[in-house]
């Protein structure tokens, strides 16, 4: 079996053209998928915003989080960071951006993020936010 140079070039070109066609198909298919996904997320966010705000644009009362310290400790345990232990994890509180120091009391969320007790308590109670500041996982229902 002897192949001519022209037939090998034609075959190679066909294979390359087919691979390029497959690549462009996958690229545009994935792009369309992510555009639709982002549109769905945008609509869901808009729907949530519509539920949060009343007709006059003020925040509804049902958003306020009424929670006691005991309930907060049950949901997110407070941990004491021993003075002589090295901290392995997040180097700073993402709310106040201050590094964790030995001897501080920290709070661990359900999603395993760590914050200063005063920072996360103020985030949840005073600011009326129910989600983790890092990953938006619902902390308080």
Secondary structure, 3 states (H helix, E strand, C coil): CCCCHHHHHHHHHHHHHHHHHHHHHHHHHHHHHHHHHHHHHHHHHHHHHHHHECCCCCECHHHCCCCCHHHHHHHCCEEECCCCCCCCCCCECCCCCCECCCCCEEEECCCCCEEEHHHHHHHHHCCCCCECCCCCCECCC
